[in-house]
C-alpha cells in the first residue's frame, strides 16, 4: 500500500506534520495467527507465534516471544483508523517540533533602544562642550579643502540633504512596520545608531576643527554658564539637530558627519531588508542617499574628510555586524578575527537566539483579534451557502 494513501485515509493526522516515510517489507505471515477487527490479538485462540509443548504449556524462554506479540498488538491498537484498515506496517520517523529560530525578544529591542537613546543624548552634551572650544573665524580661518577649491557653495544644498534624510528615514520606518521580524531589525538598527554616535562623540571631542566656511553663524559661547548649556542641549534635542528646525546653531560637530551617518545607514537598512525584485526602489533610495551626501559638501557644511570618515565607519560597522549575524558558523569559529571587536559580547547578547539569516518577509503590522476573524469567517460561510 502506498504511503500517500495511508496518510489520506488518516483522519486525525496533523496538517503540518513533517514525517519521513520509510517503507519496510512486512514480515512473513505467522501461521494460525488470528486478529480480531480492532487489530488486537484474540485471547481465545492460541498464539501460533509462541511455540508450545505437547500439553499446550509454554516452553521455557517463551515469555520473551509473548511480550513481543503483546507489544505488536498494542502498537496496532494505537494506530489511526486508516492505518488499522490496511494493516501495512510503515516506519514513521516524526521529528521533534522545531524551535523558533527567529524569536522576537522585544525586551532586547528595548535594551538596544535605551542604548541608542543614551548615546544620542550624550552626543548633544558633547556638542555643547565642543562648541565652547571652536576657534573664532577671525583667528582660525577654514582649513583648505580640495572639494571646496573646485566647487563654490550653494546655499540651498544643505536643505536638500536634510529633506533627503527625512525621506529615507520615513521610507525605512514604513518598510519596517510591515516586516515580519521587525523586533530583530529594530534592535540591530538601534545598536548601530548608538555605536556610530558614540564613535562620533570620541572623534568630535579629541579633535576640534575650525568652521569649514565663513558663512557659518555659530551661537555665542557661554563659558561657565551651566544653565545656558542645559537649555542649549534641550533645544538641540527638541529640534532633532536639524537646520530646518533652527536647532543646529552650535559648531564643532564636524568630524565625522552625523548627516552622512543617517543617510548611509538608512539606505543600508532599506537595501538589506527589501525584496530583490524591487530594484527600482533600492535605486531610488540610493539616489536620495548619494545626492544628500554630495549636497553636504556642495553646501560647505562639512569638510570632505568628515564625509569620507562618516561613510567608511558606517558601512564597515554595518557590514561587520551583518556578516556575523548572517553567518552563524563565524560566531564560534576559533579563528574569527571579527569576534575581537569590543562590542562582540553585546552582539552575542542581542543575536544569541537568532539561528539563521532574517528573511525578507512582510506581514500586516496590526493583527486582528481572533473574535473578529471568526466572525468574518462565519459571515463569509453563510454568504456562500445562500
C-alpha positions as CSV (number, residue, x, y, z in Angstrom):
1,X,0.0,0.0,0.0
2,X,1.4,3.4,-1.0
3,X,2.3,5.7,1.9
4,X,0.3,8.6,0.4
5,X,-2.9,6.6,0.5
6,X,-2.3,5.8,4.2
7,X,-1.9,9.4,5.0
8,X,-5.0,10.4,3.1
9,X,-7.2,7.8,4.9
10,X,-6.0,9.0,8.3
11,X,-8.5,11.4,9.9
12,X,-6.6,12.6,12.9
13,X,-3.2,13.2,11.2
14,X,-2.0,16.9,11.7
15,X,-2.0,19.0,8.6
16,X,1.5,20.5,9.1
17,X,3.2,17.4,10.4
18,X,6.6,16.7,8.8
19,X,7.3,12.9,8.6
20,X,9.9,10.8,6.9
21,X,8.3,7.6,5.5
22,X,10.5,4.6,5.1
23,X,8.5,1.5,3.8
24,X,9.6,-1.7,5.4
25,X,8.8,-5.1,3.8
26,X,6.2,-6.8,6.0
27,X,7.3,-9.9,7.8
28,X,6.1,-13.3,6.6
29,X,2.7,-14.1,8.0
30,X,2.7,-16.2,11.1
31,X,0.6,-19.5,10.7
32,X,-2.5,-19.8,12.7
33,X,-2.5,-16.2,13.9
34,X,-5.9,-14.7,14.4
35,X,-6.6,-11.0,14.6
36,X,-10.0,-9.5,15.6
37,X,-11.5,-6.4,13.8
38,X,-9.9,-3.9,16.1
39,X,-6.4,-5.1,15.4
40,X,-5.8,-6.9,18.7
41,X,-4.8,-10.5,19.1
42,X,-7.6,-12.8,20.0
43,X,-7.2,-14.2,23.5
44,X,-9.4,-17.2,22.9
45,X,-7.1,-18.7,20.3
46,X,-3.6,-19.9,20.9
47,X,-0.7,-17.8,19.6
48,X,0.9,-19.8,16.8
49,X,3.9,-17.5,17.0
50,X,4.6,-18.7,20.5
51,X,5.8,-22.4,20.5
52,X,4.2,-24.7,23.0
53,X,4.8,-28.1,24.3
54,X,2.8,-31.3,23.7
55,X,0.5,-30.5,26.6
56,X,-0.1,-26.9,25.5
57,X,2.1,-25.4,28.1
58,X,4.6,-22.8,27.1
59,X,8.2,-23.9,26.8
60,X,10.9,-22.2,28.8
61,X,12.0,-18.9,27.3
62,X,8.6,-18.3,25.6
63,X,7.8,-15.3,27.8
64,X,10.0,-13.1,25.6
65,X,8.1,-14.0,22.5
66,X,4.8,-13.5,24.2
67,X,5.8,-10.0,25.3
68,X,6.9,-9.2,21.7
69,X,3.5,-10.3,20.3
70,X,1.7,-8.3,23.0
71,X,3.7,-5.1,22.2
72,X,2.9,-5.6,18.5
73,X,-0.8,-5.8,19.2
74,X,-0.7,-2.7,21.4
75,X,1.1,-0.9,18.5
76,X,-1.7,-1.8,16.1
77,X,-4.3,-0.6,18.6
78,X,-2.6,2.8,18.8
79,X,-2.5,3.3,15.0
80,X,-5.0,5.7,13.4
81,X,-8.1,4.3,11.8
82,X,-6.7,4.5,8.2
83,X,-3.6,2.5,9.1
84,X,-5.7,-0.1,11.0
85,X,-7.8,-0.9,8.0
86,X,-4.8,-1.5,5.7
87,X,-2.6,-3.2,8.2
88,X,0.6,-2.3,6.4
89,X,3.5,-1.6,8.7
90,X,5.2,1.7,8.0
91,X,8.1,3.1,9.9
92,X,7.4,6.8,10.5
93,X,10.2,9.0,11.9
94,X,8.5,12.0,13.5
95,X,11.0,14.8,14.3
96,X,10.6,16.9,17.3
97,X,8.9,20.2,17.0
98,X,11.2,22.8,15.5
99,X,12.2,25.5,18.0
100,X,11.6,29.1,17.0
101,X,14.8,30.1,15.2
102,X,13.9,33.8,14.9
103,X,12.5,34.7,18.3
104,X,11.1,38.2,18.7
105,X,12.5,39.1,22.2
106,X,11.1,42.6,22.3
107,X,12.8,43.2,25.7
108,X,16.2,43.0,24.0
109,X,14.9,45.5,21.4
110,X,14.0,47.8,24.4
111,X,17.6,47.5,25.8
112,X,19.0,48.4,22.3
113,X,16.7,51.4,22.2
114,X,17.9,52.7,25.5
115,X,21.5,52.2,24.4
116,X,20.8,54.3,21.2
117,X,18.9,57.0,23.2
118,X,21.6,57.4,25.7
119,X,24.3,57.9,23.1
120,X,22.1,60.4,21.1
121,X,21.6,62.4,24.3
122,X,25.3,62.1,25.2
123,X,26.1,63.4,21.7
124,X,24.2,66.6,22.3
125,X,26.1,67.1,25.6
126,X,29.4,66.6,23.8
127,X,28.4,69.1,21.0
128,X,27.6,71.7,23.7
129,X,31.0,71.3,25.3
130,X,32.9,71.2,22.0
131,X,31.2,74.3,20.8
132,X,33.0,76.3,23.5
133,X,36.3,75.2,22.1
134,X,35.8,76.1,18.5
135,X,38.2,78.9,17.5
136,X,36.8,82.1,16.1
137,X,36.8,82.5,12.4
138,X,38.9,85.7,12.5
139,X,41.6,83.8,14.4
140,X,41.5,80.4,12.7
141,X,40.1,80.5,9.1
142,X,38.6,77.4,7.5
143,X,41.1,74.7,6.6
144,X,41.9,74.1,2.9
145,X,39.7,71.5,1.3
146,X,40.2,70.2,-2.2
147,X,36.5,69.9,-2.9
148,X,35.9,73.5,-1.9
149,X,38.6,74.6,-4.3
150,X,36.6,73.2,-7.3
151,X,33.0,73.7,-6.1
152,X,31.5,77.0,-4.9
153,X,29.0,76.9,-2.1
154,X,25.3,76.5,-3.0
155,X,23.2,77.9,-0.1
156,X,20.2,75.6,-0.6
157,X,22.2,72.4,-0.9
158,X,22.2,71.5,2.8
159,X,18.4,71.8,2.8
160,X,18.3,69.1,0.2
161,X,20.5,67.0,2.4
162,X,18.1,67.2,5.3
163,X,15.0,66.7,3.2
164,X,16.5,63.6,1.6
165,X,17.5,62.3,5.0
166,X,13.9,62.7,6.4
167,X,12.5,60.9,3.3
168,X,14.8,58.0,3.7
169,X,14.1,57.6,7.4
170,X,10.3,57.8,6.7
171,X,10.6,55.2,3.9
172,X,12.5,52.8,6.1
173,X,10.0,53.3,9.0
174,X,7.1,52.4,6.8
175,X,9.0,49.4,5.4
176,X,9.9,48.3,9.0
177,X,6.3,48.4,10.0
178,X,5.4,45.7,7.5
179,X,8.4,43.5,8.3
180,X,7.5,40.2,10.0
181,X,10.7,40.1,12.1
182,X,10.6,43.8,13.0
183,X,11.9,43.3,16.5
184,X,15.2,41.8,15.3
185,X,15.7,44.5,12.6
186,X,14.8,47.3,15.1
187,X,17.4,46.2,17.7
188,X,20.1,45.9,15.1
189,X,19.2,49.4,13.9
190,X,19.2,50.8,17.5
191,X,22.6,49.2,18.3
192,X,24.3,50.5,15.2
193,X,22.9,54.0,15.7
194,X,24.1,54.1,19.3
195,X,27.5,52.7,18.4
196,X,28.1,55.1,15.5
197,X,27.1,58.1,17.5
198,X,29.3,57.0,20.4
199,X,32.3,56.9,18.0
200,X,31.3,60.3,16.8
201,X,31.4,61.6,20.3
202,X,35.0,60.4,20.6
203,X,36.2,61.9,17.3
204,X,34.5,65.3,18.0
205,X,35.9,65.6,21.4
206,X,39.5,64.7,20.8
207,X,39.9,66.9,17.6
208,X,38.1,70.2,17.3
209,X,38.2,71.6,13.8
210,X,37.5,75.2,12.8
211,X,34.4,76.0,10.8
212,X,34.6,74.8,7.2
213,X,33.1,78.1,5.8
214,X,32.9,81.8,6.8
215,X,29.2,81.7,6.0
216,X,28.5,79.6,9.2
217,X,26.9,81.5,12.1
218,X,27.7,80.0,15.5
219,X,25.9,80.7,18.7
220,X,27.8,82.8,21.3
221,X,29.9,80.9,23.8
222,X,28.5,80.5,27.3
223,X,31.7,79.5,29.1
224,X,30.8,78.8,32.7
225,X,27.0,79.3,32.3
226,X,25.8,75.7,33.1
227,X,22.1,76.7,33.0
228,X,22.5,78.1,29.5
229,X,24.3,75.0,28.3
230,X,21.4,72.8,29.6
231,X,18.9,74.9,27.7
232,X,21.0,74.5,24.5
233,X,21.1,70.8,25.0
234,X,17.3,70.7,25.3
235,X,16.9,73.0,22.3
236,X,19.1,70.7,20.2
237,X,17.1,67.6,21.3
238,X,13.8,69.2,20.6
239,X,14.8,70.2,17.0
240,X,16.5,66.9,16.2
241,X,19.7,68.7,15.5
242,X,18.4,69.9,12.1
243,X,19.0,73.2,10.4
244,X,15.4,73.1,9.1
245,X,14.1,73.4,12.7
246,X,16.6,76.1,13.6
247,X,18.1,74.0,16.4
248,X,21.5,73.5,14.9
249,X,23.3,76.7,15.9
250,X,26.3,75.2,17.5
251,X,29.6,74.5,15.8
252,X,32.3,71.9,16.3
253,X,30.5,68.7,15.5
254,X,32.4,68.2,12.2
255,X,34.5,65.0,12.5
256,X,32.6,63.0,11.5
257,X,29.4,64.0,9.8
258,X,26.2,62.9,11.5
259,X,24.1,63.6,8.4
260,X,26.3,61.2,6.4
261,X,25.8,58.5,9.1
262,X,22.0,58.8,8.9
263,X,21.8,59.0,5.1
264,X,24.1,56.0,4.7
265,X,22.6,53.9,7.5
266,X,19.1,54.4,6.3
267,X,19.9,53.3,2.8
268,X,21.8,50.2,4.0
269,X,18.9,49.1,6.1
270,X,16.4,49.7,3.3
271,X,18.6,47.7,0.8
272,X,19.2,44.9,3.3
273,X,15.6,44.3,4.2
274,X,13.8,44.9,0.9
275,X,12.9,42.3,-1.7
276,X,15.4,41.9,-4.5
277,X,12.7,42.3,-7.2
278,X,12.2,45.9,-6.0
279,X,15.4,47.0,-7.6
280,X,13.9,50.3,-8.7
281,X,13.0,51.1,-5.0
282,X,16.6,50.4,-3.9
283,X,18.0,52.6,-6.7
284,X,15.7,55.4,-5.8
285,X,16.8,55.2,-2.1
286,X,20.5,55.1,-3.3
287,X,20.0,58.3,-5.3
288,X,18.4,60.0,-2.3
289,X,21.3,58.9,-0.1
290,X,24.1,59.7,-2.6
291,X,22.7,63.1,-3.6
292,X,22.2,64.0,0.1
293,X,25.8,63.2,0.9
294,X,27.1,65.2,-2.1
295,X,24.9,68.2,-1.1
296,X,26.7,68.3,2.3
297,X,29.9,69.1,0.5
298,X,28.2,71.4,-2.0
299,X,26.7,73.4,0.9
300,X,30.2,73.6,2.6
301,X,28.7,72.4,5.8
302,X,31.4,69.8,6.4
303,X,34.9,69.1,5.3
304,X,35.5,66.3,2.8
305,X,37.3,64.3,5.5
306,X,34.1,64.4,7.7
307,X,32.0,62.9,5.0
308,X,34.6,60.2,4.0
309,X,35.2,59.1,7.5
310,X,31.5,59.0,8.2
311,X,30.8,56.9,5.2
312,X,33.6,54.4,5.9
313,X,32.8,54.0,9.6
314,X,29.1,53.5,8.9
315,X,29.4,51.0,6.1
316,X,32.2,48.9,7.9
317,X,30.3,48.7,11.1
318,X,27.1,47.7,9.3
319,X,28.7,45.1,7.1
320,X,30.7,43.6,10.0
321,X,27.6,43.3,12.2
322,X,25.5,41.7,9.5
323,X,28.3,39.4,8.3
324,X,28.5,37.9,11.8
325,X,24.7,37.9,12.2
326,X,24.1,36.1,8.8
327,X,26.9,33.6,9.1
328,X,26.2,31.5,12.1
329,X,29.4,29.5,11.8
330,X,31.5,32.6,12.4
331,X,30.2,33.2,15.8
332,X,32.1,30.3,17.5
333,X,34.9,29.9,15.0
334,X,38.3,29.9,16.8
335,X,40.0,32.0,14.0
336,X,37.2,34.6,13.6
337,X,39.0,37.9,13.9
338,X,35.7,39.8,13.7
339,X,34.9,38.5,17.1
340,X,37.7,40.6,18.6
341,X,35.6,43.8,18.4
342,X,34.8,45.4,21.7
343,X,31.1,45.1,21.1
344,X,31.2,41.3,20.4
345,X,29.7,40.5,23.9
346,X,26.9,42.9,23.2
347,X,26.4,41.2,19.8
348,X,26.2,37.8,21.4
349,X,23.6,39.1,23.8
350,X,21.4,40.5,21.0
351,X,21.9,37.7,18.5
352,X,22.3,34.6,20.7
353,X,18.9,33.1,19.8
354,X,18.8,34.2,16.2
355,X,19.8,31.0,14.5
356,X,19.5,31.9,10.8
357,X,19.6,35.0,8.5
358,X,16.5,37.1,8.8
359,X,14.3,36.6,5.7
360,X,12.6,39.5,4.0
361,X,9.0,38.6,4.9
362,X,6.2,41.1,5.2
363,X,3.1,41.0,7.3
364,X,0.4,43.3,8.5
365,X,1.6,45.5,11.4
366,X,-1.7,45.1,13.2
367,X,-3.2,41.6,13.8
368,X,-7.0,41.5,14.0
369,X,-8.4,39.8,17.2
370,X,-9.4,36.2,16.9
371,X,-13.1,37.0,17.5
372,X,-13.2,39.4,14.6
373,X,-11.5,36.8,12.3
374,X,-14.0,34.1,13.4
375,X,-16.9,36.4,12.8
376,X,-15.7,37.2,9.3
377,X,-15.4,33.6,8.5
378,X,-18.9,32.8,9.7
379,X,-20.4,35.6,7.7
380,X,-18.4,34.5,4.6
381,X,-19.6,30.9,5.0
382,X,-23.2,31.9,5.4
383,X,-23.0,34.1,2.3
384,X,-21.6,31.2,0.3
385,X,-24.4,28.9,1.5
386,X,-27.0,31.4,0.3
